[in-house]
């Protein structure tokens, strides 16, 4: 297993001297209390400068808040995010997002989060649309839409976010009107990003479909149908996504499973995976490696590390460039080792010397697992995506 988690040695083995960089150094190694102390020291040093170093102050406060939240120190985290708001943009946007997430994970309702953060906004220095973006991240679509409506905005990304919230809030006609305006803007503006223009066009098509109750027309090419299905899944239009790929048979089903999983429909994706026959018939399909990774990751999250490791290993061998499979396999071995050692540690018959050795091994394995997790190999879902299947279950959100 050692070769699976091998990393390049650091060019400088000595820890950094500056408090903020030292805090990041400790955080990356799982030394959370030491990191907290460093971030606090960095924030204090930045605030004492004349004039105040706003960038370093904001970054230190946000890092302190994130780590406090991870350690369930919610009061300290909230206070750090509140102080970071005063630093202005762009740090206020990140502080609002983190604070909204903190309150959501603590069990506050969308309305409570909206009311609290609205009262804390350093108005009028920060546009309310920033709060709308933060609320969208946690899936508070009704409140986010209200923020977008309460303040004027001219940028296309905010318009797209607003339309996304309206659709997820079931307000399709309002969303359609907004999309028409955005589409007109995209046609008349040469500088608009192609990705924005594509999203607007695809979303208008899907809204027309749902509002009229009939498919305007079926895109001729496979690529266009897959692209439209992917957009439908991202907007929660599962029926439409399913219909678009249904003509592709088993290949379309595999593609849909991957789309659903990436968008947070993990249980639904898992159910559909269980209905698949032997997957050898899709070996040449472009979605094959992604489906194999999704299947392995799903098993990993369910605690079936042995089966997951086999799939990760096969994927690593067939696709050597798939680094996430490599780290997923390593994570399986480490988790299995922890389970085995935990079982031995819990036995009363173990001697004191044996328990000390087991504890030492577990500490080393946890450190290695922390290194693997820091590679971000695992699929990440926003809080809004995680709410789709389990709106009341907030325990699965990844830090």
HELIX and SHEET records of a PDB file:
HELIX    1   1 UNK A    2  UNK A    4  5                                   3    
HELIX    2   2 UNK A   19  UNK A   28  1                                  10    
HELIX    3   3 UNK A   32  UNK A   48  1                                  17    
HELIX    4   4 UNK A   54  UNK A   70  1                                  17    
HELIX    5   5 UNK A   74  UNK A   85  1                                  12    
HELIX    6   6 UNK A   91  UNK A  105  1                                  15    
HELIX    7   7 UNK A  110  UNK A  120  1                                  11    
HELIX    8   8 UNK A  128  UNK A  137  1                                  10    
HELIX    9   9 UNK A  141  UNK A  150  1                                  10    
HELIX   10  10 UNK A  156  UNK A  168  1                                  13    
HELIX   11  11 UNK A  172  UNK A  188  1                                  17    
HELIX   12  12 UNK A  194  UNK A  212  1                                  19    
HELIX   13  13 UNK A  222  UNK A  234  1                                  13    
HELIX   14  14 UNK A  238  UNK A  246  1                                   9    
HELIX   15  15 UNK A  249  UNK A  262  1                                  14    
HELIX   16  16 UNK A  266  UNK A  274  1                                   9    
HELIX   17  17 UNK A  279  UNK A  282  5                                   4    
HELIX   18  18 UNK A  288  UNK A  301  1                                  14    
HELIX   19  19 UNK A  305  UNK A  318  1                                  14    
HELIX   20  20 UNK A  323  UNK A  346  1                                  24    
HELIX   21  21 UNK A  352  UNK A  373  1                                  22    
HELIX   22  22 UNK A  383  UNK A  386  1                                   4    
END                                                                             
